[in-house]
Structure formats: structure tokens, C-alpha cells
Amino acid sequence: MKKETSNPGTGTVHKKSLKQQIYYYRSFYIMFIPVFIFAVVFHYLPMLGIRYSLFSYKGIKAPEFIGLANFERMFSMPGFWSAFGNTILLSVVKLLLNTFMAVLISILLNELRFMKFKKVTQTIVYLPHFMSWVVISYIVYAVLTPEKGYLNNIIVALGGTKIMWYQEPKYWPFILVLVNTWKMVGYNCILYYATICGIDHSLYEAAVMDGANRWHQITYITLPCLKSTIIILTLMNLGNIFRSDFGLFYQIPMNSGALLEVTNTIDTYVYRGLMQTNNIGMSSAAGVYQSIVGFVLVFTANMIVRKIDSDSSLF
């Protein structure tokens, strides 16, 4: 395989062999190596575990092939559909709220004119993304702990009564969504803010000359230019809509049994099934089910987007 390149000065055409092309772009290939290794180790090699969903494991005995029995057993268990419903509901709310807040904050950051204040604000917004769920769980516990929590102290100071947060399921859908938004919105802001910075400034200058105010510029220039980025990121996140964040739903509620009704999702359901019953086959079946449904969802949504606006589709 040879690539033709032209010399602008002489107009002559040179052909580069594959070996020459690899050497010429060697720095890019070197940077790609860690990404390739990460993808293989953490995304492709684990796919070999799909076979576990088709077998039954009983102690040290040889695994017995049982076909789709693990899937049938998984669907028939009472806790699965509750976890399934929680996963769908909370994932959709997280996706919508994260997208809205990320777009809003990125637009507000773009409107700031004091660079020092903008940098400080960016750091504050981005910092939670780099914190582990374990650290965040203790921050949330410091706020919500029944006896000396900051939130209960404020409630008591205002004349209210303490709330046993870790015993009250009704509050936790809101708590989990807000905590997730606080942690993840900074990462999404980077992507949207980078897109906004890439918008041609001549568009805004022309709009100002036509008498457009800030709101008009955001409505008719910024948001339309963000449309493709919003659609692509939403499509990518749809694949994870059946994969609730394990750290969020397990670490933040401190694995409280009183909160299982609203915090139990497919991920925590699989983990508890594996740790408590040691059922490797059914846990693997749940993971396979998540992957298949996520793939179908992304593929279907991408087909719809491609028919409406092919430039905004993933493939």
C-alpha cells in the first residue's frame, strides 16, 4: 500500500510505502499504544466471560452447560425487575439533567469575561470528577449523618426535626441524581465548552451588527452549533443507560438495607447476587443482558438520528 504525496514547489508526486507512513506518523502510533492496551484488557478480554452465562457452577465441580437457563432464572427473580425499573428511571433522569446542566454551565463559563474568576470556576466545577465515589460517599455522609450531619444541624437550627436520611427511601432518588450531577457535570462541561470555543467569532460579530443581544446569540448561534455534540454524547451515553454507576448506587447509600427499594439497580443486584449467593452464571447473564440491550438501544437511536440528520450520527 502506497500513499501519494505532492510537492507544492515542483508539482512532483512521491509515493510513500506503508513502512514509511508508519515511521512518519510514529509519534501518533506511540500515543495510541496505551489506549489500545486499555481497550483490549478492560473491554475486549472481559467479553470472553460471556460463556459463563451459559453454564452452572457448583463448587469445585466441572461447570455444567445449561443454555439460557440463567437468563430465565434471572428474569423470574422478584428483585430483578425492581432493579431494572430503578436503573431505567434514574439513568434517564441523570442523562437529561447532566446534559442540561453541562450545556448551561458551559455557556455561562463562555460568557465570563474575568479570566481569573473563570479559571477558578472551572476548577471548582471540574474537581469533583476526579474524586472517587468512596471519598464522595464520606462527604455525603458528613452532610446527611443523623446525629451531627450539617444538613440536620441546619434543619434543627430552623426549628425542624432531624431526618434519618439513611432510613428514608423517599429522599434518595433525588439525592443520588444530585450527587451524580455534581460529580459528572464538570467532565461534560469540558466537551461542550471546547465546542463553544471552536465556534467562529465572526458569527457573533455579525449577529451584534444585526442588533442581536446575548440571549439571541445563545439561542440562534451557540445552541445550534452545540446540537451535533449534544446528540453524539447522548447517543454514546445511551449505551450505558442500563449500566448504572456502581459507586453511586452502592457507596453513596452506604449499602443501607432500608434503601434497597430505591437504590438497588442492575449493577448492585449483580454484585449482591455474586457476593451473597456466589451465582457466577446468573451474574454473568445480567451483564450480557445489559450489553445486548445497550447495543440495540444505541444502534436504534443512531439509525433514527441518521435519518433525521446524518451529520450528527455516530456511524
C-alpha positions as CSV (number, residue, x, y, z in Angstrom):
1,M,0.0,0.0,0.0
2,K,1.4,3.4,-1.0
3,K,0.3,6.9,-0.4
4,E,0.8,9.6,-3.0
5,T,2.0,13.0,-1.7
6,S,2.7,16.0,-3.9
7,N,5.5,18.6,-3.6
8,P,3.9,22.1,-3.8
9,G,7.0,23.6,-5.3
10,T,7.7,21.2,-8.1
11,G,4.4,19.5,-8.6
12,T,6.0,16.1,-8.5
13,V,4.3,13.2,-6.8
14,H,6.1,10.9,-4.3
15,K,4.8,7.6,-3.2
16,K,5.2,6.6,0.5
17,S,5.3,2.9,1.4
18,L,3.4,1.6,4.4
19,K,6.7,1.3,6.4
20,Q,7.5,5.0,5.6
21,Q,4.0,6.1,6.6
22,I,4.3,4.2,9.9
23,Y,7.6,5.8,10.6
24,Y,6.3,9.3,9.6
25,Y,3.4,9.0,12.0
26,R,5.3,7.1,14.6
27,S,4.5,9.6,17.4
28,F,0.8,9.1,16.9
29,Y,1.1,5.3,17.0
30,I,3.1,5.5,20.2
31,M,0.4,7.6,21.8
32,F,-2.2,5.2,20.6
33,I,-0.5,2.1,22.2
34,P,-1.7,2.8,25.8
35,V,-5.3,3.4,24.5
36,F,-5.2,0.2,22.6
37,I,-3.9,-1.8,25.5
38,F,-6.5,-0.3,27.8
39,A,-9.3,-1.2,25.3
40,V,-8.1,-4.8,24.9
41,V,-7.6,-5.5,28.6
42,F,-10.7,-3.8,30.0
43,H,-13.2,-4.0,27.1
44,Y,-12.4,-6.9,24.8
45,L,-10.8,-9.6,27.0
46,P,-13.7,-9.5,29.5
47,M,-16.0,-10.4,26.6
48,L,-14.7,-14.0,27.0
49,G,-16.7,-14.1,30.2
50,I,-19.9,-14.3,28.1
51,R,-19.6,-18.1,28.2
52,Y,-20.1,-18.1,32.0
53,S,-23.7,-17.1,31.5
54,L,-24.4,-20.4,29.7
55,F,-23.0,-22.6,32.5
56,S,-23.9,-23.6,36.0
57,Y,-21.1,-23.5,38.6
58,K,-21.4,-25.6,41.7
59,G,-18.4,-25.6,44.0
60,I,-15.3,-27.4,42.6
61,K,-17.4,-29.5,40.2
62,A,-16.9,-29.0,36.5
63,P,-19.3,-26.4,35.1
64,E,-22.5,-27.8,33.5
65,F,-23.8,-26.3,30.3
66,I,-27.4,-25.2,30.8
67,G,-28.0,-22.9,27.8
68,L,-30.3,-19.9,28.6
69,A,-31.5,-21.2,32.0
70,N,-29.5,-18.5,33.8
71,F,-31.4,-15.8,31.9
72,E,-34.8,-17.4,32.6
73,R,-33.9,-17.6,36.3
74,M,-32.7,-14.0,36.4
75,F,-35.9,-12.7,34.8
76,S,-38.1,-14.7,37.3
77,M,-36.4,-13.5,40.4
78,P,-38.5,-10.8,42.2
79,G,-35.7,-8.3,42.8
80,F,-34.6,-8.1,39.2
81,W,-37.5,-6.1,37.7
82,S,-37.4,-3.7,40.6
83,A,-33.7,-3.1,40.0
84,F,-34.4,-2.9,36.2
85,G,-37.0,-0.2,36.8
86,N,-34.7,1.8,39.1
87,T,-31.9,1.6,36.6
88,I,-34.0,2.9,33.7
89,L,-35.7,5.7,35.6
90,L,-32.6,7.0,37.4
91,S,-30.4,6.7,34.3
92,V,-32.8,8.7,32.1
93,V,-33.1,11.4,34.7
94,K,-29.3,11.5,35.2
95,L,-28.8,11.7,31.4
96,L,-31.2,14.6,30.9
97,L,-30.2,16.6,34.0
98,N,-26.4,16.1,33.3
99,T,-26.8,17.2,29.7
100,F,-28.9,20.3,30.6
101,M,-26.6,21.4,33.4
102,A,-23.4,20.7,31.4
103,V,-24.7,22.8,28.5
104,L,-25.9,25.6,30.8
105,I,-22.7,25.8,32.8
106,S,-20.5,25.7,29.6
107,I,-22.5,28.6,28.2
108,L,-22.2,30.6,31.4
109,L,-18.4,29.9,31.5
110,N,-18.1,31.2,28.0
111,E,-19.9,34.4,29.0
112,L,-17.5,35.2,31.8
113,R,-15.0,37.9,30.9
114,F,-12.8,37.9,34.0
115,M,-10.2,35.2,33.2
116,K,-9.0,34.6,36.8
117,F,-12.6,34.1,38.0
118,K,-13.3,31.9,35.0
119,K,-10.3,29.6,35.8
120,V,-11.3,29.4,39.5
121,T,-14.9,28.5,38.5
122,Q,-13.7,25.9,36.0
123,T,-11.5,24.2,38.7
124,I,-14.4,24.1,41.2
125,V,-16.7,22.6,38.6
126,Y,-14.2,20.0,37.3
127,L,-12.7,18.9,40.6
128,P,-15.5,16.5,41.7
129,H,-15.0,14.4,38.6
130,F,-11.5,13.4,39.8
131,M,-12.7,12.3,43.2
132,S,-13.5,8.7,43.9
133,W,-17.0,7.5,44.9
134,V,-15.6,6.4,48.2
135,V,-14.4,9.9,49.1
136,I,-17.7,11.4,47.9
137,S,-19.6,8.9,50.0
138,Y,-18.0,10.2,53.1
139,I,-18.6,13.8,52.1
140,V,-22.3,12.9,51.6
141,Y,-22.3,11.0,55.0
142,A,-20.9,14.1,56.7
143,V,-23.8,16.1,55.3
144,L,-26.5,13.6,56.0
145,T,-25.4,11.7,59.1
146,P,-28.4,11.7,61.5
147,E,-26.7,12.9,64.6
148,K,-24.1,15.5,63.6
149,G,-24.7,16.0,59.9
150,Y,-24.5,19.5,58.5
151,L,-28.0,19.3,56.9
152,N,-29.7,18.1,60.1
153,N,-27.9,20.8,62.1
154,I,-29.4,23.4,59.7
155,I,-32.8,21.8,59.9
156,V,-32.7,21.8,63.7
157,A,-31.5,25.4,63.8
158,L,-34.5,26.4,61.7
159,G,-36.9,24.7,64.2
160,G,-37.3,21.4,62.4
161,T,-36.7,17.9,63.4
162,K,-33.8,15.6,62.4
163,I,-34.3,13.3,59.5
164,M,-32.9,9.8,59.5
165,W,-31.7,10.1,55.9
166,Y,-30.3,6.6,55.7
167,Q,-33.6,5.1,56.7
168,E,-35.9,7.2,54.4
169,P,-36.1,5.8,50.9
170,K,-38.3,8.6,49.5
171,Y,-35.4,11.1,49.5
172,W,-32.8,9.0,47.8
173,P,-33.8,9.2,44.1
174,F,-33.2,13.0,44.4
175,I,-30.1,12.7,46.5
176,L,-28.5,10.2,44.0
177,V,-29.3,12.3,41.0
178,L,-28.0,15.5,42.6
179,V,-24.8,13.8,43.8
180,N,-24.2,12.3,40.3
181,T,-24.8,15.6,38.6
182,W,-22.4,17.4,41.0
183,K,-19.6,14.8,40.2
184,M,-20.1,14.3,36.5
185,V,-21.2,17.7,35.1
186,G,-17.6,19.0,35.1
187,Y,-16.4,16.4,32.6
188,N,-19.3,17.0,30.3
189,C,-18.7,20.8,30.5
190,I,-15.2,20.3,29.1
191,L,-16.6,18.8,25.9
192,Y,-19.3,21.4,25.4
193,Y,-17.1,24.3,26.4
194,A,-14.5,23.1,23.9
195,T,-17.2,23.1,21.2
196,I,-18.3,26.6,22.1
197,C,-14.7,27.9,22.0
198,G,-14.4,26.5,18.4
199,I,-17.4,28.5,17.1
200,D,-16.4,31.1,14.6
201,H,-16.5,34.5,16.3
202,S,-17.5,36.2,13.1
203,L,-20.9,34.7,13.6
204,Y,-21.3,36.6,16.9
205,E,-19.9,39.8,15.4
206,A,-22.4,39.6,12.5
207,A,-25.2,39.0,15.0
208,V,-24.2,42.0,17.1
209,M,-24.2,44.2,14.0
210,D,-27.8,43.0,13.3
211,G,-28.8,44.0,16.8
212,A,-28.8,40.6,18.5
213,N,-28.4,40.7,22.2
214,R,-26.7,37.9,24.4
215,W,-29.9,35.8,24.6
216,H,-30.4,35.9,20.8
217,Q,-26.7,34.9,20.2
218,I,-27.0,31.9,22.6
219,T,-30.4,30.9,21.1
220,Y,-29.5,31.3,17.4
221,I,-25.8,30.6,17.3
222,T,-24.4,28.8,20.3
223,L,-27.2,26.2,20.8
224,P,-27.4,25.3,17.1
225,C,-23.6,24.8,17.0
226,L,-23.8,22.6,20.0
227,K,-26.5,20.4,18.6
228,S,-24.3,17.8,17.0
229,T,-22.1,17.5,20.1
230,I,-25.2,17.1,22.3
231,I,-26.6,14.4,20.0
232,I,-23.4,12.4,19.7
233,L,-22.7,12.5,23.5
234,T,-26.3,11.5,24.2
235,L,-26.0,8.6,21.8
236,M,-22.8,7.4,23.5
237,N,-24.4,7.7,26.9
238,L,-27.5,5.7,25.8
239,G,-25.2,2.6,25.7
240,N,-24.7,3.0,29.4
241,I,-28.3,3.6,30.3
242,F,-28.6,0.0,31.6
243,R,-25.3,0.3,33.4
244,S,-25.9,2.4,36.5
245,D,-22.8,3.6,38.2
246,F,-22.0,1.0,40.8
247,G,-20.1,3.5,43.1
248,L,-23.1,5.9,43.1
249,F,-25.7,3.3,44.0
250,Y,-23.7,1.2,46.3
251,Q,-21.2,3.5,48.1
252,I,-23.3,6.7,48.5
253,P,-26.2,4.9,50.3
254,M,-23.6,3.0,52.4
255,N,-25.3,-0.2,51.3
256,S,-28.2,0.5,53.6
257,G,-30.8,-2.3,53.6
258,A,-33.6,0.2,54.3
259,L,-32.8,2.0,50.9
260,L,-32.7,-1.1,48.7
261,E,-36.1,-0.4,47.3
262,V,-34.9,2.7,45.5
263,T,-31.1,2.3,45.3
264,N,-31.0,-1.3,44.0
265,T,-30.0,-1.3,40.3
266,I,-28.9,-4.0,37.9
267,D,-25.2,-3.4,38.8
268,T,-25.7,-3.6,42.6
269,Y,-28.2,-6.5,42.0
270,V,-25.5,-8.4,40.1
271,Y,-22.9,-7.7,42.8
272,R,-25.1,-8.7,45.7
273,G,-26.1,-11.9,43.8
274,L,-22.5,-12.8,43.2
275,M,-21.3,-12.0,46.8
276,Q,-24.3,-13.5,48.7
277,T,-25.3,-16.5,46.5
278,N,-22.0,-17.0,44.6
279,N,-24.1,-17.5,41.4
280,I,-21.5,-16.7,38.8
281,G,-23.7,-17.8,35.9
282,M,-26.7,-15.6,36.7
283,S,-24.4,-12.6,37.4
284,S,-22.7,-13.0,34.1
285,A,-26.2,-13.4,32.4
286,A,-27.2,-10.0,33.8
287,G,-24.0,-8.4,32.4
288,V,-24.6,-9.9,29.0
289,Y,-28.2,-8.7,29.1
290,Q,-27.0,-5.2,29.8
291,S,-24.6,-5.2,26.9
292,I,-27.1,-6.5,24.4
293,V,-29.8,-4.1,25.3
294,G,-27.4,-1.2,25.4
295,F,-26.1,-2.1,21.9
296,V,-29.6,-2.4,20.5
297,L,-30.6,0.9,22.1
298,V,-27.6,2.8,20.7
299,F,-27.9,1.2,17.2
300,T,-31.6,2.0,17.0
301,A,-31.2,5.6,18.3
302,N,-28.3,6.1,15.8
303,M,-30.5,4.9,12.9
304,I,-33.2,7.4,13.8
305,V,-30.7,10.2,14.1
306,R,-29.1,9.3,10.8
307,K,-32.5,9.5,9.0
308,I,-33.2,13.0,10.6
309,D,-29.7,14.4,10.5
310,S,-26.9,12.2,9.1
311,D,-24.2,14.7,10.1
312,S,-25.0,14.2,13.8
313,S,-25.0,10.3,13.8
314,L,-22.2,8.2,15.1
315,F,-22.0,5.9,12.1
